[in-house]
Every structure is written in structure tokens, then in C-alpha cells.
Amino acid sequence: MTVRLGDALPSGSFESDHHSLQAGLRAWIENKTGHPAGYLEQLYTFADRDREPSSDPNTRRISISYLGLVREQSALGSDRPQWLGWYEYFPWEDHRDRRPPVLDAIIEGLDEWASSDSEQHASRRHRIDHAFGRVGPGWNEDLALQRYELMYEACLVAECGRLRGPGFGRAMAGDHRRILATGIARLRAKIKYHPVVFELMPNSFTLLGLQQTVEALAGLRLHKPNFRRQVDQQELIEETGEITSETRGRPAKLFRYRRSILEARALAGSRLPIARD
């Protein structure tokens, strides 16, 4: 969800006379964006001086960010937020169809940056290799923030202010893309142990629709039999008794998530499988 023609995240000063911070925050979100928030959690506090331009260098702006999940829908009013895919800002994070070609140019730029400092070369190279999957088990979708931070340090993104080269991905105001990267990393990790993805699903859905939603979040293709087997084992969903003909081939069964199961497992933790194809 973006504002200012996609250049920023919904944000602003916050004051509330509600009895609790959570209640006030939810009211603020709905008033600001026209969308009621479902799942909501505090994400991170950002306070670096060099990440938010200010007319006064002695002023430090503190931004307390939240990760909220809402279902994409239109909102009334010309000043309401618009929806954009987060891979427009992070094209190197989408591995659903193939390894993104832009990664070659990014890694080349990072390698040049690593080599530019003989004292830091080994440390920088180690960070690059780990974040971009050149060592160990390979690409780790949870390291979205680490990858963006490396690109910021190497001035490969416009927000650094001293851009080297063309820049990668769509820039955002201030440190908003850094906040977005933090949210992506948190959500990708979260769906592995907590069924928050259901906050993004309609009341009824197909198994294919559920898998495609998880794939879109993770930026990966998932192994279909493994995905469905693990969903069955978690007992998170149940059939509605209805079918849909809006899919290719034969009609597909419709499912809904079992609210009682989600509530019971919220503390113990449940996960949706991230098993690569």
C-alpha cells in the first residue's frame, strides 16, 4: 500500500486519545488509508540521522513502523492509497519464474565495491556471498533487508544519495524502501511459523490460490505436493462444500481457514510450508 504516487508508505505523526495504543493505531490506519487493518505488529524503530533528509542536521526523526496486513481493495477518494507490487521496488527478490537477470549487474557492482577497500574486502565479500546465496545452502528469501542494506552501502540504490551507476529498483522517499525491506523480511520469516497469510485471503479460496499467495510473498516457486501435504497436516483449512469454475481445467474445491485452529495455535506456532520446487 503506497501513497504519493507510489513514492512513499502511509505515514505521519500519531496522537491518540484511545484507551490503548493498538486501538488508536487501528483507528488512525483506517482514517488515513480507508482500509481496516487485520493482523498488526510493531516492526522496528528507525532513527538513523543519515536515512531521512532534514533541514536541520541536528534533528533526529524517529519513525516507529508497523507491519499490517489488509486485503487489497479499492478505497474511495482521490487521496487514498494505491497498490503496487513490492517487486517493483525489489526486482531482484522475485525468483518465482527464474533467477532475476538484474542480479548479475547487482553482484558485479557489489564486487567492485568490495574490492575498492582492501581492509574491508574480505568482510564485504563474505557479507555479499552470504546475502546473495553464493555460499552455503544458496538463496535465502528471508535476507531481503540484508541485501538492500548492502546495496545501500555500495550506493547501488538511489536513496544513498551518491548513486554509482543506474540504480536498481524503484526508489522511495526517505528511508521508506528500507522500512519496506524490513517488512518483507519479517513477513517472509513469519509465514513459516505463524499462519498470518490467511489475513490476505478471501473468505473462501482454492488451494492453488493459497499456494500462489505464499509464493508471491516468498518470491519462490513451491513444490505443489509438499505444499498441499503440509497444509493438510497442519489442519488449518476445511472444505466449504462448494467449488469454483474460475480455474483452468476441472472445477476446484473451495476452502476456508479454521478460525478455531488458528486461535488455538497462535501461541504454539503454525507454519505454511516454504518448500522449493
N, C-alpha and C positions, 0 to 999 in steps of 0.2 A: 504494500500500500504506500503510495507516494503522493507528494504534493509538489507545488511549484513546477508543474510540467515534468515531473519525474526527477527533479534535481535534488529532492530532499525527502526525508521521512517526516511524518506528522510529529510535530514537536512544539514546545512553547513553555512559558512559565506556568507553574501549577500552584494554585491555592485552593483549599477545600475547607468547607465547614461541616463535612460529613463526620459521622461518629468514628469512621475508620479510614485509613489511607486507601485501602483496597476499594471501598465503596466510592470514595471520592474520585479515585483514579478511573474507575469504570464509567462513572458519570462524565468525567472530563473527556474520555476517549469517545464516547458516543456523541457528545455535544460537538467535539472537534471534527470528527470524521463521518458521523452519520451511521456508524457501524457499532453494534454492541459487541464487546469482547467476550470470547468464551474463555479458553484457558489463558491464564495470565501469570507471569512470574517476573520478578526483578532480574534483569540481565547483568548489568555491570555499571559501575560508576566511572565516567570518563572525565579526567581533569588535567590532561596534559596541555601545557601552555602553547606548544607549537602546533597543536592539531586543530585549533579553532582561531582563525584570524580575529584580531581585536584592535581597535584604535588605540587602546592603552596597553602597552606591553606588560604592565604590572598587574593587569586584571586577569584573574583565572576564572574561566567559566566551568562550572561543574554540571555535568549532564548525567542524570540518573536514568538509565534506559530500561525499558521493559520489553519482554517478548510476549506478544499477544497473538492468539490465533482466532481468526474470524473467517467465515465463509465468503468467498468472493461474490459480491453482488453490487449492483448499481446503487448509487446514493444520489438523492435529489440535490439540486443546487449547482451552480457553475463553479463554486469554490470548493466542491467536495473532492476527495482524493481520487486518484486514478490508479489502476492496477497495471503493473509492469512485471514481466518475468525477471527474477533476480539474476538469471544468466546473461541478461543484457549488461549487467554491471560486472559479472564474473564469468565471462565466456569460457575460461579455462577450467571451470568447475563442472561442466556438463559432459559426462562420459557415457551417456546413455546409448549413443549410437556408435561412437568411435572415440579414439583419443583426439581431443581438440587440436587441430593444426596449429593454433596460436601458441600452444605450449612450447614448440620448438624455438620460436622467437623470444619467448619469455625466459626460457632457461639459458639461451645464448646471452641475453642481456644480464642475467644474474651471474653467469660465469665470468663475464667481463668485469662486473662489479666486484666479485670475489677476488679476482686477480689484481685489482687495482690497489690493494693494500696488502703488502707482503706479510705484515704482522697478523692481520686478521684473516688471511687467506684460508688457512686450514679450518678455522671456526666457521667462517661463512660457507665454505664448501660443504662442511658437514651439515649445516642447517638446511642448505638447498637440497642436498641429496635426500635428507630425511623428509622434508616437507613435500617434495615433488616425487617421491617414490622411486628414487634411483638406487636405493639400498633397502635391505630388509624385505618385508612382505609386499612392497610395492605401494601403489596409490592408496592413501588413507583419506577418505572423504571427510573425516572429522577435522582435518587440519586446514580448513578454509581460512581461518583467521591468520594462522602462521604464514600461509602462502601470501596473503595480502600484505602482511607486515614486512615480509622480506622484499616484496615488490616496492613497497613504500620506501624502505631504507635505500633501495637501489635506484630510486627515482624513476621507476618504470610506470608509475601511475600519476595522473595529473595533480592529485591532491598534495604531493610532496612539495610543489612549488618550484622545483628545479628539474623539470622533466628532462630525462635523457631518452631521446627517441620519440616515437609517435604516441606513446601511452597506450595502455591496454584496458579495455572495458570502459563503460560509460562512467564518467566522474560524477560525484555528488558534492553538495555544499559542505564546507567544513569537514568534520570527521564523520559524516553520516554514512559513508561507504564502509568505514571501519566498524561502525556500530552494526551495520547490516551484516558484515562478515562475521562479527561476533554472534549475531543471532542465528545465522546459517549454521555455524559450527555447533552452537548449543542445541539447535533443533535436530540436526543430524545425529548427534550423540543421544539425545533424549528419546528419539523414536525406537532406539534399541532396547530400552528398559522400561518405557512408560508409553501406554497407548494413546498419546496425545494426538496422533494423526486423525483419530475419529472426530476431533473438533473441526476438521476441514471437510469431512464427508457429509453428503446429504443424508436425509433420514433413512433412505434405502439406497443400496448400491450393489454393483456386481463385484465379484472377486477380481475381475480384470481391472475395474475402476479403482479398487483399493490398491492393487499392486502398482498401477500406473502412478497413483498419488505418492506412494512411498518411493518409487523410482525417481519421480520429479524432485522430491526433497533430497534424496541421497545423491542424485546425479549419476546413478548407476543402473544397469540392467540387472534384474534379479532372476534367479533360477525359478521358473514357474512352479514345478512340482514341489521343490523345497519350501517355497513361499506358502503355498496352499497347505502343505502338511503341517508346517509350524503354526499357521493361523488356526488350523483345526485343533492342534494340541493345546493352544492357549485358551480355547473355548471363549473367545472374545466376541464371536458373532453367532447369529442364528438366522435361519431362513425365515422370510416373511410369508412364504407360501405363494408369492407372486413371481412372475417372470417379465422380462423385458425383451422386446424385439429390436432394440436400438443398437444392437451389436451385429457385427458381421457373422454370417453363418447361422447356426441354430439359436433360438431364444436362450437367454441366460437367466439363471435364478437370481433373485434379489435377496439381499441380506440386510440385516441391521445389527448394530452392536448391542451387546447385552449390558445395559447400564449397571445392573446389579453386580456383574462380574467386574466391571471396571472400577466400581466403587470399592469392592472388596479387595481388589489387587492394587489399588493406588499406593498403599503403603508398602506392600511387599515388592511391587515392581513387576510389570509385564513388558513384553517387548514384541516388536514386529521384526521379522527376520530380514536381515541385510545379507543375503547370500548371493554372491555374484554369479552371473550367467556364465 
